[in-house]
Amino acid sequence: AIYIILFNAKIPSGKAEIFVDIVFGDVDLYIPRDWNIINKTHAVFGDIDSMHNNITPESPSVTIYGNAVFGDLKIIYV
């Protein structure tokens, strides 16, 4: 598994993009709780798990693009 943790990350423009392509593996993204996540990922014989987050209108927006093929993407809010 690959763990990506974004602690104390700043998005000055208010918008960011993350690209993930997973094949036969797992990726856990640890995202700040107040970020707005726009999930544009697709799973083929895999799973994409994203728990609901609480956002505010001034929250930065992060769009996640990619595919999970025989693998899993988990978005965890911290």
C-alpha positions in Angstrom: 0.0 0.0 0.0 1.0 3.6 -0.6 0.1 6.2 1.9 0.0 9.9 0.9 -0.5 12.3 3.8 -1.2 16.0 3.2 -0.6 17.6 6.6 -0.2 21.4 6.7 -0.5 21.6 2.9 -1.6 24.9 1.5 -3.5 25.6 -1.7 -2.9 29.3 -2.4 -5.1 29.3 -5.6 -7.9 27.5 -3.8 -7.9 24.7 -6.4 -5.6 21.6 -6.9 -5.6 18.4 -8.8 -4.4 14.9 -7.8 -3.8 12.2 -10.4 -3.7 8.5 -9.4 -3.5 5.3 -11.5 -3.6 2.2 -9.4 -3.1 -1.3 -10.8 -2.9 -4.3 -8.4 -2.3 -2.1 -5.4 -3.8 0.2 -2.7 -3.4 3.9 -2.2 -4.6 5.8 0.9 -4.9 9.6 0.6 -5.0 11.4 3.9 -6.7 14.8 3.1 -7.4 17.7 5.5 -11.0 17.5 6.7 -12.0 20.9 5.5 -11.1 20.4 1.8 -13.8 19.9 -0.8 -13.0 16.7 -2.8 -14.3 16.3 -6.3 -13.9 12.7 -7.1 -13.5 12.0 -10.8 -12.0 8.5 -10.4 -13.2 5.2 -11.8 -12.8 1.6 -10.5 -12.5 -1.6 -12.6 -12.5 -4.7 -10.3 -11.4 -2.4 -7.6 -12.9 0.0 -5.0 -12.9 3.7 -4.3 -13.8 4.6 -0.8 -14.4 8.2 0.3 -16.0 9.1 3.5 -18.2 12.3 3.6 -16.4 15.4 4.6 -17.7 18.7 6.1 -16.8 21.6 4.0 -17.3 25.4 4.0 -17.7 27.7 1.1 -14.2 29.0 1.5 -12.7 25.4 1.5 -10.1 24.7 -1.1 -11.3 22.3 -3.9 -9.2 19.3 -4.9 -10.2 17.2 -7.9 -8.9 13.7 -7.9 -8.6 12.0 -11.3 -7.6 8.4 -12.1 -8.4 4.8 -12.2 -8.2 1.8 -9.8 -7.8 -1.4 -11.7 -7.7 -4.5 -9.4 -6.8 -2.0 -6.6 -8.3 0.3 -4.1 -8.2 4.1 -3.5 -9.2 5.2 0.0 -9.7 8.9 0.8 -9.4 9.5 4.6 -10.1 12.9 6.2 -7.9 14.0 9.0 
